[in-house]
């Protein structure tokens, strides 16, 4: 999609659908945030920030319920402009997450340059846990970095209980992966959450009894 130039209209279509689904869930009594992947190639104009906020206002969605997962920020054509655009969104309450964190030498520089609120631990690193001592050391470093920089850390690609247990033990904030759930149609999400809640495995955002992972 990036190579063909289709990434921009595709991104707007996916973003619009995600926003509308979040609003539909909220109206049914299910308060969930949604995350949407955004290519760095979309971050080319300050008008993009205003257009995203206008979309949220038009659909009646709170900005704090949207998280944009930014892929490969080093490919942004105009880094300073992309930074200003993301700062505008962050100031309005939109979350900004750095995808695939922990695999590139420039990660820390990007973390300090862009206004991220969350880091996504790369699934390739998670797949090596806890068998690889090197991977464990890197994961510990990422937890420490996230805490020092005041951002949350999400481990993606969790597929085993051993991975979950290790990441929970070292203080990773959030978990994502097939161990928790596989992709599902939007209309079955409420039922899945109800089953998780009945098993004592789901806490609404902000609940004091929620685990860190």
Secondary structure, DSSP 8 states (H G I E B T S, - for coil): -TTTTTHHHHHHHHHHHHHHHHHHHHHTT----EEEEEEGGG---HHHHHHHHHHHHHHT--GGGEEEEEE-GGG-SSHHHHHHHHHHHHHHT-EEEEEEETS-TTHHHHHHHS--SEEEE-HHHHHTTTT-HHHHHHHHHHHHHHHHHT-EEEEE---SHHHHHHHHHHT--EEESTTT-----GGGHHHHHHHHHHTT----TT-TT----
